[in-house]
Amino acid sequence: MRSAARWAKGPVSGEDHQMAKVAFLGLGVMGYPMAGHLQAAGHDVTVYNRTTSKAEAWVADHGGALGRTPKEAVQGAEFVMACVGNDDDLRNVCTGDDGAFHGLRAGAIFVDHTTVSAKVTRELYDAAKAQGNTFVDAPISGGQAGAENGALSIMCGGDQSAYDAAEPVMQVYSKICRRIGDSGAGQMTKMCNQIAIAGVVQGLSEALHFAEKAGLDGRAVVEVISQGAAGSWQMANRYETMLDDHFDHGFAVDWMRKDLGICLDTANETGAPLPVTALVDQFYKDVQQLGGGRWDTSSLIKRLRALDQGT
């Protein structure tokens, strides 16, 4: 965890050392450490998780407070951060019977780190604005390691003033945080991120599998080609586990297919062709059928190996 002293500067409202009252909704593999960074930085954090035992464990680990419902957790909060599962989960945590929007104080800023559709983002932006609050879509990239190390990339959409107020809070767990445009722009940017990753992982899988079939030393191959134009984050961080057939090191296939589905649906609406993304999405479907829904996204190489075996 980062020390509170390092993050005592960069205030929410312009004065040094002023910490914020923050609620964090959703303590999965990403949310749990992100909320921990906020508490370690000196913010006053209240957490909520659908499985209460996970929230109780977080409070035991980090301190802070626990809310039994989203509505309870956000009482008095200046900032509410959410990191849940999908469109329906986000709607429920915001506007359900005990949703956060029913407990927000006037002027509170809701920051959504979930990867969801731009449609639900704009819907909730309008709902928040109608009751005197603001909503920033702020999906994240960097995986579990990025969350744990406080080194996420955050791409944001929403009102400039709301982003400016929330940015110092998000800086606690990010290496880069940028407002891209109006409501929905953050989610659209995350779609670009997932589209780019899909093609890169498939290309890396094919390269490593080709090396195996050709009888080459995969590690030696990567040592050379990673220093040229073929180099990528995926190559640097995943090639060894791919060669070793280990796939429990990151973002799960099930979640990637959810994200790619959002990309493809949006592409149909915007008229942007995504032929490679559509193909890789089907390859991930094959991985699911191999029982790999919880494998990380680099498991595309497992599909190629399975084809060798006729499975």
C-alpha positions in Angstrom: 0.0 0.0 0.0 1.1 3.6 -0.6 1.7 5.6 2.5 -0.8 8.2 3.6 1.9 10.8 3.8 2.7 10.6 0.1 -0.9 11.2 -0.7 -1.7 13.9 1.8 -1.2 16.4 -1.0 -3.5 16.7 -4.0 -6.7 17.8 -2.1 -10.3 17.3 -3.1 -11.3 20.9 -2.7 -8.1 22.9 -3.1 -6.5 22.8 0.4 -3.6 20.6 1.3 -4.2 17.7 3.6 -7.9 17.7 3.2 -9.2 14.2 2.9 -12.6 13.2 1.7 -15.5 11.1 2.9 -15.7 8.3 0.3 -18.0 5.3 -0.2 -16.7 2.3 -2.3 -19.3 -0.1 -3.7 -18.0 -3.5 -4.9 -15.1 -5.3 -3.4 -14.0 -7.8 -6.1 -10.5 -8.4 -7.2 -10.2 -4.8 -8.4 -12.4 -2.9 -5.9 -10.9 -4.5 -2.7 -7.4 -3.1 -3.2 -8.6 0.1 -4.7 -10.7 0.9 -1.6 -7.7 -0.1 0.5 -5.5 2.5 -1.2 -8.1 5.2 -0.4 -8.2 4.2 3.3 -4.4 4.1 3.4 -4.2 7.6 1.9 -6.2 8.9 4.8 -9.7 9.1 3.2 -12.7 8.2 5.4 -13.9 5.1 3.6 -17.2 3.2 3.9 -17.5 0.0 1.9 -20.4 -2.0 0.6 -20.3 -5.4 -1.1 -23.2 -7.7 -2.1 -21.6 -10.5 -0.1 -21.3 -8.9 3.3 -18.6 -11.2 4.6 -16.2 -9.7 1.9 -16.9 -6.2 3.2 -16.4 -7.4 6.8 -13.1 -8.9 5.8 -12.1 -5.6 4.1 -12.9 -3.6 7.3 -10.9 -6.1 9.3 -7.9 -5.6 7.0 -8.1 -1.9 6.4 -10.3 -0.2 9.0 -13.1 2.1 7.8 -16.7 1.4 8.0 -19.3 -1.0 6.5 -22.6 -0.2 4.9 -25.2 -3.0 4.8 -26.8 -1.5 1.6 -25.6 0.9 -1.0 -28.0 3.5 0.3 -26.5 3.2 3.8 -22.9 3.1 2.6 -23.2 6.5 0.7 -24.7 8.5 3.6 -22.8 11.7 3.8 -20.2 10.7 1.2 -18.6 13.4 -1.0 -17.5 10.8 -3.5 -18.9 7.4 -4.3 -16.8 4.9 -6.2 -18.4 1.8 -7.8 -16.8 -1.3 -9.3 -19.3 -4.0 -9.9 -20.1 -6.5 -12.6 -22.3 -5.4 -15.5 -25.1 -3.0 -16.6 -27.8 -4.7 -14.5 -25.5 -4.8 -11.4 -24.7 -1.1 -11.8 -28.4 -0.1 -12.2 -29.3 -2.1 -9.1 -26.6 -0.6 -7.0 -27.5 2.9 -8.1 -31.3 2.9 -8.4 -32.5 -0.4 -6.8 -34.8 -0.3 -3.8 -31.8 0.3 -1.5 -29.6 1.9 -4.2 -27.0 4.5 -3.7 -28.9 7.2 -5.5 -31.5 7.1 -2.7 -28.9 8.0 -0.2 -26.7 10.5 -1.9 -26.2 13.9 -0.3 -26.7 17.0 -2.6 -23.7 17.6 -4.7 -22.1 14.2 -4.3 -20.1 12.8 -7.2 -20.6 9.2 -8.3 -17.6 7.7 -10.1 -18.2 4.4 -11.8 -15.2 2.2 -12.5 -17.3 -0.7 -13.9 -17.0 -1.6 -17.6 -20.5 -1.2 -18.8 -22.3 0.1 -21.9 -22.3 3.8 -22.8 -26.1 3.5 -22.8 -26.5 2.7 -19.1 -23.8 5.3 -18.3 -25.8 8.1 -20.0 -29.0 6.8 -18.3 -27.4 7.1 -14.9 -25.7 10.4 -15.7 -29.1 11.8 -16.4 -30.7 10.3 -13.3 -27.9 11.6 -11.1 -28.1 15.1 -12.6 -31.9 15.2 -12.1 -31.5 14.9 -8.4 -28.6 17.4 -8.0 -25.6 14.9 -8.3 -23.0 14.2 -10.9 -21.9 10.9 -12.5 -18.5 10.2 -14.0 -17.9 7.1 -16.1 -14.3 6.0 -15.2 -13.6 2.4 -16.4 -10.2 1.1 -15.6 -7.4 -0.9 -17.2 -4.4 -2.6 -15.6 -5.8 -5.8 -14.2 -5.6 -7.1 -10.6 -1.9 -6.2 -10.4 -2.6 -2.6 -11.4 -5.3 -2.3 -8.7 -3.0 -3.8 -6.1 -0.1 -1.6 -7.0 -2.1 1.5 -7.4 -1.1 1.8 -11.0 -4.4 1.7 -13.0 -5.2 3.6 -16.2 -8.5 5.4 -15.8 -10.4 6.8 -18.8 -13.2 9.2 -17.9 -16.3 10.8 -19.3 -18.6 13.3 -17.7 -18.7 17.0 -16.7 -15.3 18.7 -16.5 -16.1 20.1 -13.0 -17.0 16.7 -11.6 -13.9 15.1 -13.1 -11.7 17.9 -11.7 -13.0 17.3 -8.2 -12.8 13.5 -8.4 -9.4 13.2 -10.1 -7.3 13.7 -6.9 -9.2 10.9 -5.3 -8.7 8.6 -8.3 -5.0 9.4 -8.4 -4.5 7.4 -5.3 -4.8 4.1 -7.3 -3.9 5.3 -10.8 -0.8 5.9 -12.9 -2.7 7.9 -15.5 -6.2 9.4 -15.2 -7.7 11.4 -18.1 -11.1 12.9 -19.0 -11.7 12.0 -22.7 -15.0 13.8 -23.1 -18.7 14.0 -22.1 -20.7 11.2 -20.5 -20.0 7.9 -22.1 -16.6 8.9 -23.5 -14.8 6.9 -20.8 -16.7 3.7 -21.6 -16.2 4.2 -25.3 -12.4 4.5 -24.6 -12.5 1.3 -22.6 -14.1 -0.4 -25.6 -11.1 0.8 -27.7 -8.8 -0.7 -25.0 -10.5 -4.1 -25.2 -10.7 -4.1 -29.0 -6.9 -3.5 -29.1 -6.2 -6.2 -26.5 -8.2 -8.8 -28.2 -6.2 -8.6 -31.4 -2.9 -8.4 -29.7 -3.5 -11.5 -27.5 -4.6 -13.6 -30.5 -1.5 -12.5 -32.4 0.8 -13.4 -29.5 -1.0 -16.7 -29.1 -0.5 -17.6 -32.7 3.2 -16.5 -32.6 4.0 -18.6 -29.5 2.1 -21.6 -30.8 3.9 -21.3 -34.2 7.2 -21.3 -32.3 6.2 -24.4 -30.5 5.2 -26.2 -33.7 8.4 -25.1 -35.4 10.5 -26.6 -32.6 11.8 -23.2 -31.4 12.7 -22.1 -27.9 9.8 -19.8 -27.2 11.6 -17.8 -24.5 14.5 -17.1 -26.9 12.1 -16.1 -29.6 10.4 -13.6 -27.3 13.7 -12.3 -26.0 14.6 -11.2 -29.5 11.2 -10.1 -31.0 10.1 -8.2 -27.9 12.8 -5.7 -28.5 11.4 -4.8 -31.9 8.1 -3.8 -33.4 6.4 -6.9 -32.0 6.8 -5.9 -28.4 3.7 -5.3 -26.3 2.5 -5.3 -22.7 0.9 -8.6 -23.3 4.2 -10.1 -24.6 6.2 -8.7 -21.7 3.7 -9.8 -19.0 2.1 -13.0 -20.3 4.5 -14.9 -22.6 6.1 -17.0 -19.8 2.8 -18.1 -18.3 1.4 -18.8 -21.7 4.4 -21.0 -22.5 4.1 -22.7 -19.1 0.3 -23.3 -19.7 -0.7 -21.3 -16.6 -3.8 -19.1 -17.0 -4.7 -17.7 -13.5 -2.9 -14.4 -13.8 -5.5 -11.8 -14.7 -8.7 -10.8 -16.3 -11.1 -13.7 -16.9 -12.4 -14.9 -20.2 -16.0 -14.6 -19.0 -15.4 -10.9 -18.3 -13.6 -10.4 -21.6 -16.6 -11.8 -23.5 -18.9 -9.5 -21.6 -16.8 -6.5 -22.6 -16.4 -7.6 -26.2 -20.2 -8.1 -26.4 -20.5 -4.4 -25.4 -18.0 -3.5 -28.0 -19.8 -5.4 -30.8 -23.2 -4.1 -29.8 -21.9 -0.5 -29.9 -20.1 -1.1 -33.2 -23.4 -2.2 -34.7 -24.9 1.1 -33.5 -22.1 3.3 -34.7 -21.4 1.5 -38.0 -17.8 0.7 -37.1 -16.7 -2.6 -38.5 -14.9 -4.9 -36.0 -14.1 -8.1 -38.0 -11.0 -9.1 -35.9 -12.8 -8.4 -32.6 -15.8 -10.5 -33.7 -13.6 -13.4 -34.6 -11.6 -13.3 -31.4 -14.8 -13.1 -29.4 -15.8 -16.4 -31.0 -12.4 -17.8 -30.1 -13.0 -16.9 -26.5 -16.3 -18.7 -26.8 -14.3 -21.8 -27.8 -12.2 -21.3 -24.7 -15.3 -21.2 -22.5 -16.4 -24.4 -24.1 -13.1 -25.9 -23.1 -14.0 -25.1 -19.5 -11.8 -21.9 -19.4 -14.3 -19.2 -18.5 -12.3 -18.3 -15.4 -8.9 -18.6 -17.2 -7.2 -15.3 -18.0 -7.4 -13.8 -21.4 -4.0 -15.1 -22.5 -5.6 -18.6 -22.6 -6.4 -18.1 -26.3 -3.3 -20.2 -26.9 -5.1 -23.1 -25.1 -7.6 -23.1 -28.0 -4.8 -23.6 -30.5 -3.2 -26.4 -28.5 -6.7 -28.0 -28.3 -7.0 -27.9 -32.0 -3.7 -29.8 -32.2 -5.2 -32.5 -30.1 -8.5 -32.6 -32.0 -10.6 -31.4 -29.0 
